[in-house]
Amino acid sequence: MTTRQKTVFECLKAAHARDFLLAILIDGLGQHMSTVEYHTILKYRLMIPIFPKDEDCPVCRKACLDTFREHAVH
């Protein structure tokens, strides 16, 4: 495993790391998650590449992103 994979795996084992999967969201309080957001978070947490490598950041248009969109996520 890579250093990144080891780090993510350790984070996933932490208490309450998966609580977002069990949360009941209330639209009236502005608590909602789109299908795209949910799938992106799930792929990120399962370490499944989200996008092709070496894309430009869609926000700042300056930085290159890796397959996990690290620049955009953080």
N, C-alpha and C positions, 0 to 999 in steps of 0.2 A: 504494500500500500504506500501511496505517496504521503508526504507530510500533510498535505491538505486533506486527504481522505482520513488520515488518522485523527486530525483535529476535528473535522466534522463529525466523525463517528463518536468521539468523546463527548462532543456537545449534544449529540442525539441521546446519549445515555443519561444526561443530566435530568434532575427532577423537573417535572412539568414541561419538558421539551416538546411534547406532543399534545399539549393541552389545546392548541388551536384546532386540532382535528375534532375535538369533542365539544367545542363551544357552540352554544346556540345563539346565533346572531339575530339582532332585532333591527329591522329596517327603519322603524320609527325613530330609533336613537342614532341612526346613521351608521349602524354596525352592519356592514355587508361586505361580501367578497365576491368578486366576479369569478366565473369559471376560469378565465384566463389567469387571473391572479392566483387562484387556488392551484391550478396545474403547474404554474411557474414555481411556486413555493414548494410544492411536492417534488418536482423534478430536482430543484436545487438541493433539497434535503436528502434526496436519494442519490445525489451525485450523478444524475443523468444530464449530459450536455444539453443546454437549452438552445443555443444558437451556434452557427458556424464560427470558427476561430477567426481572429483578426478583423472583426468588423469595427467601424467607427462608432463611438458612443452616440446614440440618438439625441442626447441632451446637449452635451458640450461640443460635439463634432470634432474633438481634438484627440482624445485618447482611444487607443485600440482596446478592445475587449477580448477576454479569453472566452472559451466555450461556456463558462458559467456566468458571464456578464458581470464579473467581479466589480469593475469600475461602476457600473450602473446600479448594482445592488447596494454598494456601500456609499 
